[in-house]
């Protein structure tokens, strides 16, 4: 089983929306180097490249586009279950 932190999913979704590491890091209230490490950790854990860093603004790879839907669903399910149990 993979060890993926929910904050990494939130980071990834913020980056996908803003298409800029520095802006996304600021929104997530972390330094840009720490933010980049978290995105790289997510990619390493998945064994996938999610971000095309050669473009400016950055773009999601095909895997990144597909995983975006998964990340949104996972976070939504967690929120729904927390609300249900509360």
Helices and strands as residue ranges (DSSP letters): H 6-18, H 21-27, H 32-46, E 51-52, E 59-60, H 62-85
